[in-house]
């Protein structure tokens, strides 16, 4: 079962599964990063999400940085549990 880590505040940080450091220690790991727009209030107000995967594309972990990060990590937690 993946471990969820939350850091409160605004902006907040929510992480699940392997960390970026743990992912980089694996041979062939991949990291994808996407920024969120300030234009849409449903987005994370200038935050970002990072997805960590193995060489075959299997999700190993994720990090969300921004306002309401704890809410936005939920779908990634579900994906990791499948």
C-alpha positions in Angstrom: 0.0 0.0 0.0 1.5 3.4 -1.0 2.3 5.8 1.8 0.7 9.3 1.6 2.8 12.2 2.9 1.2 15.7 3.4 2.8 19.0 4.3 0.3 21.6 5.3 0.4 25.3 4.4 -0.5 27.3 1.3 0.8 26.1 -1.0 0.9 22.6 0.3 2.8 19.5 -0.8 1.2 16.0 -1.2 3.2 12.9 -2.1 2.3 9.3 -2.6 4.4 6.2 -3.3 8.1 6.5 -4.1 9.8 9.9 -3.8 11.7 11.6 -6.6 15.0 10.6 -5.0 13.9 6.9 -4.7 12.7 6.9 -8.3 15.9 8.3 -9.6 17.8 5.6 -7.8 16.1 3.0 -10.0 17.7 2.3 -13.4 15.5 3.6 -16.3 13.0 5.5 -14.2 11.0 8.3 -15.8 9.8 11.6 -14.3 7.2 13.7 -15.9 6.4 17.3 -14.7 3.4 19.5 -15.6 2.7 23.0 -14.4 -0.8 24.2 -13.5 -2.2 27.5 -14.8 -3.1 30.5 -12.6 -6.1 31.1 -15.0 -8.4 28.4 -13.7 -9.3 28.4 -10.0 -9.8 24.6 -10.1 -6.2 24.2 -10.9 -3.4 24.4 -8.3 -2.7 28.2 -8.6 0.7 28.0 -10.2 1.6 24.7 -8.7 2.8 21.5 -10.4 2.5 17.8 -10.4 5.3 15.2 -10.9 4.7 11.6 -11.8 7.3 9.0 -11.2 7.3 5.8 -13.3 9.4 2.8 -14.1 10.9 2.2 -17.6 7.7 0.4 -18.7 5.5 3.4 -17.6 4.1 1.9 -14.4 3.3 4.6 -11.9 5.6 4.4 -8.8 4.8 7.7 -7.1 3.6 11.3 -7.5 4.1 14.7 -6.0 1.6 17.6 -6.1 2.6 21.1 -5.1 0.1 24.0 -4.8 -3.1 25.0 -3.1 -5.4 22.1 -2.3 -2.6 19.6 -3.1 -4.1 17.1 -0.7 -7.4 17.1 -2.7 -5.6 16.7 -6.0 -3.4 13.8 -4.9 -6.5 11.5 -4.4 -6.8 10.3 -8.1 -3.1 9.5 -8.1 -3.5 7.5 -4.9 -6.3 5.6 -6.5 -4.1 4.9 -9.6 -1.2 3.7 -7.5 -3.5 1.3 -5.6 -4.7 -0.4 -8.7 
